Amino acid sequence: MIKRGAGKWGAVAGLAAIVLVVGFVRWPIPAERAAAGINASFSGAVTVALPSGATLRLFPWPSLRLFDLRLEFPAGGNLVAAPEAQLDLSLGDLIEGRLTPRRALLINPILTLDVTGLSPNSSALRAARTLAPLANLTLTDGVLRLIDKNRGIDAIIENLQGRIDGLDANRPRANLGATWRDAPVQVSASLSDGDAIAAGRPSPFAFQLTSPVASAVIAGELAGGASPALTGDVSLAIRSIAGLVRILRVEPPSFFAPDDVAISARMKADLDSVGFSDATITSGGQNAQGALQADILNGRLAVSGTLDAERLTVAPLFGAPIRAFDADGAWSGDPVALAIPRDFDVDLRLSAGQIDLYGTVLENAAVSAILKDGALSLGVLDATVRGGRLQGDLRLACVGRNLEIGAKAKLADADIGAVLADMGGSAPTGQGTAELAVSTRGQSAAEAVAGLTGSAAFTWLGGAAPGVNLEEALRRSQRRPVDWMRELRPGETAFDRLVLELAIKDGVAHVTRGELASPALAASLEGAIDLASRRLDLKVNAAQTSVAIGDGKDAARISLDIAGLWSSPTFKATAPAKGDQKETDPP
């Protein structure tokens, strides 16, 4: 009895061992049978083309291995092609004779997703719904081809690794890694209710992208239907603009100096627009808040927005100003390195407590930047500069190789001399008003200055003109004969009022009105300033007023020629004949 019992259990153990061995072995099955079983589980939403081979293994879990798998949509369009795929099957369905995949592993797959329009029928959204029998999908060493016919996108993303869960509940959650043009990318995304999207209702949505050059985090709602839209909180950070444009294979923005930009905002996006409200924007160490909107209008990108900032410094955002002079101090003949974009439009408005414009500080400033059809208009709607009010507009356009420039500006009740000193120049000190309207064109600073045409007008009320002390020179001449060439010394001439009006043509500013008045003297200015050669050819006629003439003395007069380079002019004075001297009052 014992021997017979032992033999029976031994036979059972042997049979079990055989079953286990057989269960762990992959057995070939007809490829037609495998394809038909899987197609039945997908209910015709997608079709598995006839694989080149199929094997079935029962342990440790029933699994089907397919070779040369192709998953296609009935209306056409390849969704997945993989040289090898492993499908874990539903045990209950297998007992009943059905091949129902529950989990899938795709080895070296090529996935093609068409996101054109992101409509409910686009392959990107259909893919999630049609793979519903699967609980999860694992990808290893894959390639993703992303297509958007409307935007001309056909991108290849390599080394695709990761897993997508929740397909069976139509609540997909993805954690994927890949390489796009040699840049590693990590992506995680989740959709809470895919059925709601299919029905045109919103569903909670989360997305996160991380790479060495950029990152993005979105938390909000995704709505489907005929007009899909995304709303929620977004945080975008571009750590390297140079790296991103290399990956995107686009031209870098030559007008923008920083290599970083970050945006945190409330976002609303649809197929043709994206808007950011309650936005904080940081770039080049500068910060601004407000709202931005980007729209596709007739196939053209248009960006608009309203921003405000406490303080902005222009140099970190747009780099150094155009180099106007060469090493010898003359106007530069180098071509202007300024490329104005032509393939998109911009309409931005900015309010700032302070704007540092290359050393000139604009306070309580309201400015605008309008880019339209390749022409850029920069406007100062209102600002305070050195105590005065500034309004103006600068228009730039590239026509062929030439840069066209048009400028209008008015600065009222400001310290004009201090403003020009901030810009590296010099002028009479004192409160005054300046108006400018000029235009020109050229390939270089030298050409632009040589072609400058327009007008300028300056009025000072109280101040001093540098160069020579006319009042002292006239006073000396009353006491004794003066050697004007030897004794005329540099200094400054105080005045109560100074008016200077210029007509500019072909780079030469002609004085149309020049008057200086003070209690001690009156003077007039005539001549021209050659802006192109930076030379002066001016004549000053000055005479004492009745207030400055002593008892029994005639009014002293002086004629002063100012010539040469404006950086180091020469002063040549001559006194009129004594009989010509008459008492003079201010104009």
C-alpha positions in Angstrom: 0.0 0.0 0.0 2.8 2.4 0.9 4.6 1.7 -2.3 1.5 2.0 -4.4 0.6 5.4 -2.7 4.1 6.6 -3.1 4.0 5.7 -6.8 0.7 7.5 -7.2 2.0 10.7 -5.7 5.2 10.4 -7.7 3.1 10.2 -10.8 1.1 13.2 -9.8 4.3 15.2 -9.1 5.8 14.1 -12.4 2.6 15.2 -14.2 2.7 18.5 -12.4 6.3 19.0 -13.4 5.5 18.3 -17.0 2.6 20.7 -16.8 4.8 23.4 -15.3 7.5 22.8 -17.9 4.9 22.9 -20.7 3.4 26.0 -19.1 6.7 27.9 -19.1 7.4 27.0 -22.7 6.3 29.4 -25.5 4.2 27.4 -27.9 3.6 28.7 -31.5 0.0 29.4 -32.3 -1.5 30.4 -35.6 -0.9 34.1 -36.3 -4.5 34.4 -37.7 -5.9 33.1 -34.4 -3.9 35.6 -32.4 -4.8 38.6 -34.6 -8.5 37.6 -34.6 -8.6 37.2 -30.8 -7.0 40.6 -30.2 -9.2 42.4 -32.8 -12.3 41.0 -31.1 -11.2 42.5 -27.8 -10.8 46.0 -29.4 -14.3 45.8 -30.9 -13.1 47.0 -34.3 -11.8 50.4 -33.0 -8.3 49.4 -34.1 -7.1 46.5 -36.1 -4.1 44.3 -35.5 -2.6 43.4 -38.9 -1.5 39.8 -39.4 1.7 39.4 -37.5 4.6 37.3 -38.8 4.4 35.0 -35.8 2.8 34.4 -32.4 3.6 32.3 -29.3 1.6 31.5 -26.2 2.9 30.9 -22.7 0.8 30.0 -19.7 3.1 30.6 -16.7 3.8 32.6 -14.6 0.9 34.4 -16.3 -0.8 33.8 -19.6 1.0 35.9 -22.2 1.0 36.2 -26.0 4.1 37.2 -27.9 3.6 38.7 -31.4 6.3 39.5 -34.0 6.0 42.4 -36.4 3.0 43.8 -34.7 1.0 46.6 -36.5 -1.9 48.3 -34.9 -4.0 50.4 -37.4 -7.1 52.4 -37.5 -9.9 51.0 -39.7 -10.1 54.3 -41.7 -6.3 54.2 -42.2 -3.3 55.4 -40.4 -0.7 53.4 -38.6 -0.8 53.8 -34.8 1.9 51.3 -33.7 4.4 49.2 -35.4 6.7 47.0 -33.2 9.0 44.2 -34.1 8.0 42.5 -30.9 5.2 42.8 -28.4 4.2 40.9 -25.3 0.6 40.9 -24.2 -0.5 39.6 -20.8 -3.9 38.0 -21.2 -7.1 37.9 -19.1 -7.0 34.5 -17.3 -10.8 34.2 -17.1 -11.3 35.1 -20.8 -8.5 32.6 -21.8 -10.3 29.8 -19.9 -13.4 30.7 -22.0 -11.3 30.6 -25.1 -10.9 34.3 -25.7 -7.5 36.2 -26.2 -8.1 39.4 -24.3 -5.0 41.5 -23.6 -4.8 43.2 -20.2 -1.2 44.5 -20.3 1.1 45.2 -23.2 4.9 45.5 -23.5 6.1 47.0 -26.9 9.7 46.5 -27.7 11.3 49.0 -30.1 7.9 50.3 -31.2 7.2 53.1 -33.6 4.2 55.2 -32.6 2.6 57.7 -34.9 0.2 60.3 -33.4 -1.6 62.9 -35.5 -2.5 65.8 -33.2 -3.9 67.9 -36.1 -6.7 69.9 -34.6 -6.8 67.8 -31.5 -10.4 66.9 -32.4 -12.2 63.9 -30.8 -11.3 62.0 -34.0 -7.6 62.8 -34.0 -5.4 59.8 -33.5 -3.8 61.2 -30.4 -7.2 61.0 -28.6 -8.6 58.0 -30.3 -5.5 56.0 -29.2 -6.3 56.4 -25.5 -9.9 55.3 -26.0 -9.3 52.4 -28.4 -6.7 50.8 -26.1 -9.3 50.6 -23.3 -9.1 46.8 -22.8 -5.5 47.3 -21.6 -4.8 48.2 -18.0 -1.4 49.5 -18.9 1.1 49.8 -21.8 4.9 49.7 -21.4 7.2 51.0 -24.0 10.9 50.3 -24.3 13.4 51.7 -26.8 10.6 53.3 -28.9 10.2 56.1 -31.4 7.3 58.5 -31.5 6.4 60.4 -34.6 4.2 63.5 -33.8 2.3 65.1 -36.7 0.4 68.4 -36.9 -0.5 69.2 -40.5 -1.9 72.6 -39.6 1.3 73.8 -38.1 3.7 71.9 -40.3 5.0 69.7 -37.5 6.5 66.3 -38.2 8.8 65.5 -35.2 10.7 62.4 -34.4 11.2 61.6 -30.7 13.6 58.7 -29.9 14.5 56.4 -27.0 10.9 56.4 -25.8 10.7 54.6 -22.5 8.0 54.3 -19.8 4.5 53.2 -19.0 0.9 54.4 -19.5 -1.7 53.2 -16.9 -5.4 53.5 -16.5 -6.3 52.8 -20.1 -9.0 50.2 -19.1 -10.8 52.9 -17.1 -10.2 55.6 -19.8 -8.2 57.5 -17.2 -4.8 57.4 -18.7 -1.7 58.3 -16.7 1.7 58.4 -18.4 5.2 58.5 -17.2 7.6 58.6 -20.1 11.2 59.5 -21.0 12.6 60.1 -24.4 15.3 61.9 -26.4 14.4 64.7 -28.8 17.3 65.9 -30.9 19.9 64.8 -28.4 18.1 66.4 -25.5 16.6 64.1 -22.8 13.0 64.8 -21.9 10.8 63.4 -19.1 7.0 63.7 -19.3 4.2 62.8 -16.9 0.5 63.4 -17.7 -2.8 62.3 -16.4 -6.4 62.7 -17.5 -9.1 62.0 -14.9 -12.0 61.3 -17.2 -11.4 60.3 -20.8 -15.1 59.5 -21.3 -15.9 63.2 -20.5 -13.5 64.4 -23.1 -15.1 62.1 -25.7 -18.5 63.5 -24.8 -17.2 67.1 -25.1 -17.1 67.8 -21.3 -14.1 69.0 -19.3 -11.9 66.7 -17.3 -9.1 67.4 -14.7 -5.8 67.3 -16.5 -2.2 67.4 -15.3 1.0 67.7 -17.2 4.7 68.0 -16.4 7.7 68.2 -18.7 11.3 68.3 -17.6 14.5 68.8 -19.7 17.8 70.5 -19.4 16.7 73.4 -21.5 13.0 73.9 -20.4 10.3 72.7 -18.1 6.6 73.0 -17.9 3.9 72.2 -15.3 0.2 72.5 -16.0 -2.7 71.7 -13.7 -6.2 72.4 -14.9 -9.1 71.1 -17.0 -9.1 69.8 -20.6 -12.3 70.1 -22.5 -13.1 68.1 -25.6 -15.8 68.5 -28.3 -15.7 70.6 -31.4 -13.7 73.3 -29.7 -11.2 71.6 -27.3 -9.7 73.9 -24.7 -7.3 73.8 -21.8 -7.6 76.0 -18.7 -5.5 76.0 -15.5 -2.4 77.1 -13.8 0.8 76.9 -15.7 4.5 77.4 -14.9 6.9 77.6 -17.8 10.7 78.0 -17.6 13.2 78.1 -20.4 16.6 77.7 -18.9 18.5 78.1 -22.2 16.9 79.9 -25.2 19.9 79.0 -27.2 19.5 75.3 -26.4 15.8 75.4 -27.2 16.1 77.1 -30.6 18.8 74.5 -31.4 16.3 71.7 -30.6 13.5 73.4 -32.4 15.8 74.2 -35.4 14.6 77.8 -35.6 16.5 81.1 -35.9 17.4 82.6 -32.5 15.8 85.9 -31.6 18.6 88.4 -32.4 16.8 91.3 -30.7 16.6 89.5 -27.3 19.7 89.3 -25.1 18.8 87.0 -22.2 19.1 83.2 -22.4 16.3 82.5 -20.0 12.6 83.3 -19.5 10.0 82.0 -17.0 6.2 82.5 -16.9 3.8 81.5 -14.1 0.2 82.3 -14.9 -3.4 81.3 -15.2 -3.7 79.9 -18.8 -6.5 79.5 -21.2 -5.7 77.8 -24.6 -7.6 76.5 -27.6 -6.5 75.4 -31.1 -5.8 79.0 -32.3 -4.8 80.9 -29.2 -3.3 80.9 -25.7 -3.8 83.5 -23.1 -1.9 84.1 -19.8 -3.6 86.1 -17.0 -2.2 87.0 -13.6 1.1 86.3 -15.1 4.6 86.9 -13.7 7.3 87.0 -16.3 11.0 86.9 -15.4 13.9 87.2 -17.9 17.5 88.5 -17.6 16.9 89.3 -14.0 14.0 91.6 -14.9 10.4 91.0 -13.6 7.0 92.1 -14.9 3.4 91.2 -14.2 0.2 91.3 -16.3 -1.5 89.5 -19.1 -0.3 88.1 -22.5 -2.3 86.7 -25.4 -1.0 84.9 -28.5 -3.4 84.3 -31.4 -3.1 82.7 -34.8 -4.8 85.1 -37.2 -4.9 84.0 -40.9 -2.0 81.8 -40.2 0.1 84.6 -38.6 1.1 84.8 -34.9 0.0 87.9 -33.1 1.1 88.6 -29.5 -0.5 91.3 -27.4 -0.3 92.1 -23.7 -0.4 94.6 -20.9 2.4 94.5 -18.3 3.6 96.5 -15.3 6.8 96.5 -13.4 8.4 98.3 -10.5 11.8 98.7 -12.3 13.2 97.5 -15.6 16.7 97.8 -17.0 16.8 97.7 -20.7 20.4 96.6 -21.3 20.0 93.0 -19.8 16.9 92.5 -22.0 18.1 93.9 -25.4 21.9 94.1 -25.0 24.1 97.0 -25.6 22.9 99.9 -27.8 24.0 100.0 -31.4 27.6 101.0 -31.6 27.5 104.6 -33.0 31.3 105.4 -33.1 34.4 103.6 -34.2 37.7 103.4 -32.5 38.8 106.8 -33.9 35.7 108.5 -32.5 34.1 108.9 -35.9 30.6 107.7 -36.8 30.8 103.9 -37.3 30.6 102.6 -40.9 29.9 99.1 -39.8 26.5 97.7 -40.9 23.9 97.9 -38.2 23.3 94.5 -36.7 19.6 94.8 -36.2 17.1 92.3 -37.6 13.5 93.3 -37.1 11.2 90.2 -37.1 8.7 90.0 -40.0 6.9 86.7 -39.4 4.8 87.7 -36.4 3.2 90.8 -34.9 3.4 92.3 -31.4 1.3 94.9 -29.5 2.6 95.3 -25.9 1.9 98.0 -23.4 4.1 98.5 -20.3 3.8 100.6 -17.2 6.8 100.9 -14.9 7.9 102.9 -11.9 11.3 103.2 -13.4 12.9 102.2 -16.7 16.7 102.5 -17.0 17.2 103.2 -20.7 21.0 102.9 -21.0 21.6 105.4 -18.2 18.6 107.6 -18.8 16.0 106.9 -16.1 12.3 107.2 -17.1 10.0 107.4 -14.1 6.3 106.6 -13.9 6.6 105.5 -17.5 3.9 104.2 -19.8 5.5 102.8 -23.0 4.4 100.6 -26.0 6.0 98.3 -28.5 4.1 97.6 -31.7 5.6 95.3 -34.3 3.5 95.1 -37.5 4.5 93.7 -40.9 8.2 94.1 -40.1 8.1 97.7 -38.8 8.7 98.3 -35.1 7.3 101.4 -33.3 8.5 102.1 -29.7 6.4 104.7 -28.0 6.8 106.7 -24.8 3.2 107.5 -24.0 4.1 109.4 -20.8 7.2 109.5 -18.6 9.1 111.7 -16.2 12.8 112.4 -17.1 14.9 114.7 -15.0 11.9 116.4 -13.7 10.3 116.9 -17.1 7.6 115.2 -19.1 8.6 113.0 -22.0 6.5 111.8 -24.9 7.8 110.3 -28.1 7.8 107.6 -30.8 10.7 105.8 -32.5 9.9 103.8 -35.7 12.4 101.3 -37.2 12.0 99.3 -40.4 14.4 97.2 -42.5 14.1 98.0 -46.2 16.5 95.9 -48.1 19.9 96.4 -46.4 18.9 99.8 -45.1 17.5 100.6 -41.7 14.8 103.3 -41.9 14.5 105.4 -38.8 11.8 108.0 -37.8 11.7 109.7 -34.4 9.5 112.3 -32.7 10.0 113.4 -29.1 9.1 116.2 -26.8 10.6 116.8 -23.4 9.1 119.6 -21.4 10.3 121.4 -18.3 13.3 119.1 -17.8 17.0 119.6 -17.0 18.1 119.3 -20.7 21.8 119.4 -19.9 21.5 116.6 -17.3 19.5 114.4 -19.8 22.2 114.8 -22.5 24.9 114.1 -19.9 23.1 110.8 -19.0 23.4 110.0 -22.7 27.1 110.9 -22.8 26.7 114.3 -24.4 26.8 117.9 -23.2 24.5 121.0 -23.5 23.6 124.1 -21.7 22.3 123.4 -18.2 18.9 124.5 -16.8 15.3 123.7 -17.1 13.9 123.7 -20.6 11.9 122.1 -23.4 13.2 120.1 -26.3 11.3 118.9 -29.4 12.7 116.7 -32.1 11.3 115.3 -35.4 13.8 113.5 -37.7 14.0 110.7 -40.2 16.8 109.0 -42.1 17.9 105.7 -43.6 21.2 103.8 -44.1 23.2 100.7 -43.5 25.4 102.1 -40.8 25.4 104.9 -38.2 27.6 107.0 -40.5 25.1 106.7 -43.4 22.1 107.3 -41.1 23.6 110.5 -39.7 24.7 111.8 -43.1 21.1 111.4 -44.3 19.4 112.9 -41.3 16.6 115.3 -42.1 14.1 117.1 -39.8 14.0 119.8 -37.2 14.9 120.4 -33.5 14.0 123.1 -31.1 15.3 123.9 -27.6 14.3 126.5 -25.1 16.0 127.0 -21.7 14.7 129.2 -19.0 17.6 129.9 -16.7 20.9 128.1 -16.9 24.4 128.4 -18.3 26.0 127.7 -21.7 29.5 126.1 -21.6 32.4 127.1 -23.7 33.2 130.7 -22.9 32.3 133.4 -20.3 30.9 136.1 -22.6 29.9 138.3 -19.7 33.4 138.3 -18.3 34.9 139.0 -21.7 32.6 142.0 -22.3 33.3 143.4 -18.8 37.1 143.2 -19.3 36.8 145.1 -22.5 35.3 148.1 -20.6 38.4 148.4 -18.3 41.1 148.2 -20.9 41.9 147.0 -24.4 41.5 143.3 -24.6 43.6 140.9 -26.6 40.7 138.7 -27.5 42.8 135.8 -28.9 44.9 135.6 -25.7 42.5 136.5 -22.9 39.3 134.8 -24.0 39.2 131.9 -21.6 36.8 128.9 -21.5 34.0 129.1 -19.0 30.3 129.4 -19.1 27.8 132.1 -19.8 24.8 132.4 -17.5 21.4 133.3 -19.1 17.8 133.8 -18.3 16.6 132.5 -21.6 18.1 130.6 -24.4 16.4 129.6 -27.6 17.9 127.4 -30.3 16.0 126.2 -33.4 17.6 124.0 -36.0 16.6 122.9 -39.5 18.3 119.6 -40.4 19.0 118.5 -44.0 21.3 115.8 -45.2 23.1 115.6 -41.9 23.7 119.3 -41.4 21.8 121.3 -38.7 21.3 124.9 -39.7 20.6 127.4 -37.0 17.3 129.2 -37.9 17.0 130.9 -34.5 19.6 131.3 -31.8 19.0 133.8 -29.0 20.5 134.2 -25.5 19.4 136.8 -23.0 20.5 137.7 -19.5 20.5 141.0 -17.4 24.1 141.6 -18.4 24.2 140.7 -22.1 22.3 139.7 -25.2 23.6 137.3 -27.9 22.6 135.7 -31.1 23.8 132.5 -32.8 24.1 131.7 -36.5 25.8 129.1 -38.6 25.6 125.3 -38.9 26.6 122.1 -37.3 27.8 119.3 -39.6 26.5 116.2 -37.8 28.1 113.8 -40.2 31.7 115.2 -39.8 30.9 116.3 -36.2 32.2 119.8 -36.9 31.0 123.2 -35.8 30.8 126.4 -37.9 29.0 128.9 -35.7 29.2 132.6 -35.0 28.1 134.3 -31.8 27.4 138.1 -31.6 27.1 139.4 -28.1 26.7 142.8 -26.5 26.2 144.2 -23.1 22.8 145.4 -22.0 21.9 148.7 -20.4 21.9 147.0 -17.0 25.6 146.0 -17.4 26.9 149.4 -18.7 28.7 151.6 -16.2 28.5 155.4 -16.1 30.0 157.1 -19.1 30.8 153.8 -20.9 29.6 152.5 -24.2 28.2 149.0 -24.5 30.9 146.4 -25.2 30.5 144.0 -28.1 32.1 140.8 -29.2 31.9 138.5 -32.2 33.0 135.0 -31.6 33.7 132.3 -34.2 33.3 128.7 -33.0 34.8 126.2 -35.4 36.3 122.7 -35.6 35.4 119.3 -34.1 32.6 119.6 -31.6 34.6 117.7 -29.1 37.4 120.3 -29.1 36.3 123.5 -30.9 38.4 126.6 -31.3 37.1 130.0 -30.2 38.2 133.1 -32.2 37.0 136.5 -31.0 37.2 139.9 -32.6 35.9 143.2 -31.2 34.0 145.6 -33.4 35.2 149.2 -33.9 34.5 151.5 -30.9 32.2 153.6 -33.0 30.1 150.6 -33.7 29.4 150.0 -30.0 25.9 150.8 -28.9 23.9 150.1 -25.9 21.9 146.8 -26.3 19.0 145.4 -24.4 18.0 141.7 -24.4 15.8 140.6 -27.3 
